[in-house]
Amino acid sequence: MAQTTSSTAKRYETYKGKMQQIADIRNAIAVLSWDQETYLPEKGAAFRGQQITSLSTIAHELFTSAELGTLLESLDNDRQTLDTVAAKNITLSLEDYRKNAKYPASFVAELSKTTNECYHAWINARKEGNYSVFEPVLAKMVALKKQEADILGYEGHPYNTLLNEYEKGANTAMLDTVFNDVKTALTPLLRSIEQKPQVNKAFLHLRYERDRQWNFGIQLLKAMGYDMAAGRQDISEHPFTTSFSPQDVRVTTRIDENDFGNMTWSCIHEGGHALYEQGLDPESYGLPSGEATSLGIHESQSRLWENNVGRSLTFWEYHYPQLQQLFPENLGNVQLRDFYKAINLVQPSLIRTEADELTYHFHVMVRYEIEKGLLDGTYHTKDLREVWNNYYKEFLHVTVPSDTQGVLQDIHWSHGSFGYFPTYSLGSFYAAQFFTAAQQQLPGLDAQITSGDYTALLGWLRQQVHRHGRSFTSNELCEKITGEPLNFKYFLHYATQKFGDIYGL
Amino acid sequence: MAQTTSSTAKRYETYKGKMQQIADIRNAIAVLSWDQETYLPEKGAAFRGQQITSLSTIAHELFTSAELGTLLESLDNDRQTLDTVAAKNITLSLEDYRKNAKYPASFVAELSKTTNECYHAWINARKEGNYSVFEPVLAKMVALKKQEADILGYEGHPYNTLLNEYEKGANTAMLDTVFNDVKTALTPLLRSIEQKPQVNKAFLHLRYERDRQWNFGIQLLKAMGYDMAAGRQDISEHPFTTSFSPQDVRVTTRIDENDFGNMTWSCIHEGGHALYEQGLDPESYGLPSGEATSLGIHESQSRLWENNVGRSLTFWEYHYPQLQQLFPENLGNVQLRDFYKAINLVQPSLIRTEADELTYHFHVMVRYEIEKGLLDGTYHTKDLREVWNNYYKEFLHVTVPSDTQGVLQDIHWSHGSFGYFPTYSLGSFYAAQFFTAAQQQLPGLDAQITSGDYTALLGWLRQQVHRHGRSFTSNELCEKITGEPLNFKYFLHYATQKFGDIYGL
């Protein structure tokens, strides 16, 4: 028996070594991709694409090798001799392995080919401003996604299995409830805001000089607790966070001199993602216990910092005077409360990525309904422009003037990422629920935030969320932290309070 | 017969695919290393090291796989159906493959372990300023290098096989001739310079503001023909050139505000390396025909630009007025000829990397004699401090005040790079011979340089040197371009003319 234990331990080490090697390759891909978005000279793109493909192929071969499968099965059989975290790692890796093994090579090749086509069709459609250019290839993609659901198998709705790629445990039953709450509870709030006179935010669009913006962003990142010795910020077209290990987690931002908010909330948002990655266990590098729980939980971290903290009055009580000192010409005569109102302006609009934190969820809901409908045949790609525009009319009260500002605005479908969008809203709702728990569990939190001190909050997030990796699903984690599953009421309460105050409802 | 041809073509494509995949991994390693030297946050170093090791292991496994060996052997048997370049690629890849296959795994492991030890011993020895800390591990390294020579086999001197790692075809017979020329022909020149009053270079060490230096460096790189859409310059502690494909060749530099020359000649030197890499055939990516000929030829390109062009009066006739405009406070009253003298000052000194283009070769000669002597038993690591210091006394007339400024100054031996140093001198001598040929073959070259136009020169280098890759050895290439093998007389003529003029000999 002792011998079995020792042999299990040895095999577990072999498993760790293999997973770390695969992680090394995936992280190398991440470095190559980061470079692609930040510093790559233009002519380098073609060979860079080829280099990333080669590494991806190798990582895939290693992770789908029969050798790894046999090792995982044998460790799974001996799981009683492993500790809890190790046993969970084996369960998750075996799950990942079996899922990967289900895909026939022909399907993988077809999906890869179609994704490439689809992306280029989307680019061209946007150039021409015409959804019809995208539609035939999108139809092929949807057919493949239906096929993928069949290959992987599913319970209930075929969309569930795609959702689970991003958010394990999520399903249409849960999301129907959530987005029904959005519709029934947020719509009246939105309608009453629409009755009120709009707040002034013109001063946010004066000229905010580039270098001073940059310095302010770095100052915010440092204040949040982002470890600059284990990360860095650079400029890219679209802000993102990437991680090569918990000791090297990088963020990017962009600066628009006529839009103060653009860089500021990108820094705080990406900073939230980065704090999560910096908080993962370095000892678990390459293992499920060292990976983020899910996209929804990842997004909960970015949104908690961006919205619950970064758009709060308490946050700016500390940082606004600093900002006024940096930009006295723009903000010297603007009162804190007017600044606070401006950065929280609610106004239905066309573009998801520019939406405020209230109307944002209607944008997501539209995409959720469409994806679900495409998967079960309620909707067809041919009708998407109309479906899209009608939804926007009904819920956001806006008329979509062009496909580029409508059904063509997001890249996700062209990548075959169906099931991704809902995690954005889940992130906000988890964030509200987590932040409520933090406020209850951390006495004096508001006072700390007012004095620019986020140590306790970050410590709590590290302890409650970051360090667990994939050891719990998002549902499990939520119950563990807050004592109940995801409940929309926390977000509703937060939004009602905040916007009630701002708009005097 | 037609079938054989077609099957050979097919196998050649398989070979190309495998080599490209290996190149993709090696280039990914290069990206990770570039990042390590330029942007890596300090805590990221440990995981980065591990990631590079993982990729190196995979590249090594792929290149030493039995499958590749069989493929290469079969293509080598059918070489008569391949075109010249393809046949040469197979010859070279098979040579590389067989050489790799000679190393027993135990030797590779021992060498890797000792290299690691040796590097750390060197770091520690430098900290303590004491060669004795380094000596015992260096002795182990030398023993391993002797063993390596036996494993690989050699003709004549055991050092030859190590030289061939960097410069195929080089041997002690050739280098003894070359360095004998250095001793017999350059020593009298150096001695007569030492009799002359020294030129003034104090103005090169006034304050040269960082950003203006940077802009000047970029301007020089562009003037040389470095394609900024297929490369970029960044800052690192030690300047270097790295290539991820001919479409993405990057250089780095460093800026010392009190040493104008530091950045300027690093830009021109690395620019010369980079032009070579940008001139390699992208169609031959991953194949020997797409790789640099040798280190000596690589260095010939950097030194031709750095010295024959970049330290010439003609070059500065064009660029000096620009420089004076950038730094009027330092150079406004300095005449071109005085500037030219200052940047060509000859003065025996302690540190190789800071040496002028004449005394430099004595530094290399010392290392060559020591390496050769260590390999054949003439010298022993225990005596190196004394041997080193005596050489410096005899040839450079300087007294070495400390090991750090003496026998511990270079990193190469700690890496196990024996046979590398001579390529530096070979580079200068090839450069002089090539540049003489260019002057003969390109009418009006001097006038073009005087007007800042390097198009014809770069075109000639592309055609004569860059595009051939490893299809010729350095000897073959030299004969092809200049009609004779490497001949020291071209460098001697160049140096005698130039320094005779500067010092009025």
Chai-1 contact restraints between the chains, C-beta under 6 A:
chainA,res_idxA,chainB,res_idxB,connection_type,confidence,min_distance_angstrom,max_distance_angstrom,comment,restraint_id
A,Q21,B,S54,contact,1.0,0.0,6.0,A-B,restraint_1
A,D24,B,Q51,contact,1.0,0.0,6.0,A-B,restraint_2
A,D24,B,S54,contact,1.0,0.0,6.0,A-B,restraint_3
A,N27,B,Q51,contact,1.0,0.0,6.0,A-B,restraint_4
A,A28,B,A28,contact,1.0,0.0,6.0,A-B,restraint_5
A,A28,B,Q51,contact,1.0,0.0,6.0,A-B,restraint_6
A,A28,B,L55,contact,1.0,0.0,6.0,A-B,restraint_7
A,V31,B,L32,contact,1.0,0.0,6.0,A-B,restraint_8
A,V31,B,D35,contact,1.0,0.0,6.0,A-B,restraint_9
A,L32,B,V31,contact,1.0,0.0,6.0,A-B,restraint_10
A,D35,B,V31,contact,1.0,0.0,6.0,A-B,restraint_11
A,P41,B,A229,contact,1.0,0.0,6.0,A-B,restraint_12
A,P41,B,A230,contact,1.0,0.0,6.0,A-B,restraint_13
A,P41,B,G231,contact,1.0,0.0,6.0,A-B,restraint_14
A,P41,B,R232,contact,1.0,0.0,6.0,A-B,restraint_15
A,P41,B,D248,contact,1.0,0.0,6.0,A-B,restraint_16
A,E42,B,A229,contact,1.0,0.0,6.0,A-B,restraint_17
A,K43,B,A229,contact,1.0,0.0,6.0,A-B,restraint_18
A,K43,B,A230,contact,1.0,0.0,6.0,A-B,restraint_19
A,K43,B,Q247,contact,1.0,0.0,6.0,A-B,restraint_20
A,G44,B,Q247,contact,1.0,0.0,6.0,A-B,restraint_21
A,G44,B,D248,contact,1.0,0.0,6.0,A-B,restraint_22
A,F47,B,S245,contact,1.0,0.0,6.0,A-B,restraint_23
A,F47,B,Q247,contact,1.0,0.0,6.0,A-B,restraint_24
A,Q51,B,D24,contact,1.0,0.0,6.0,A-B,restraint_25
A,Q51,B,N27,contact,1.0,0.0,6.0,A-B,restraint_26
A,Q51,B,A28,contact,1.0,0.0,6.0,A-B,restraint_27
A,S54,B,Q21,contact,1.0,0.0,6.0,A-B,restraint_28
A,S54,B,D24,contact,1.0,0.0,6.0,A-B,restraint_29
A,L55,B,A28,contact,1.0,0.0,6.0,A-B,restraint_30
A,A229,B,P41,contact,1.0,0.0,6.0,A-B,restraint_31
A,A229,B,E42,contact,1.0,0.0,6.0,A-B,restraint_32
A,A229,B,K43,contact,1.0,0.0,6.0,A-B,restraint_33
A,A230,B,P41,contact,1.0,0.0,6.0,A-B,restraint_34
A,A230,B,K43,contact,1.0,0.0,6.0,A-B,restraint_35
A,G231,B,P41,contact,1.0,0.0,6.0,A-B,restraint_36
A,R232,B,P41,contact,1.0,0.0,6.0,A-B,restraint_37
A,S245,B,F47,contact,1.0,0.0,6.0,A-B,restraint_38
A,Q247,B,K43,contact,1.0,0.0,6.0,A-B,restraint_39
A,Q247,B,G44,contact,1.0,0.0,6.0,A-B,restraint_40
A,Q247,B,F47,contact,1.0,0.0,6.0,A-B,restraint_41
A,D248,B,P41,contact,1.0,0.0,6.0,A-B,restraint_42
A,D248,B,G44,contact,1.0,0.0,6.0,A-B,restraint_43
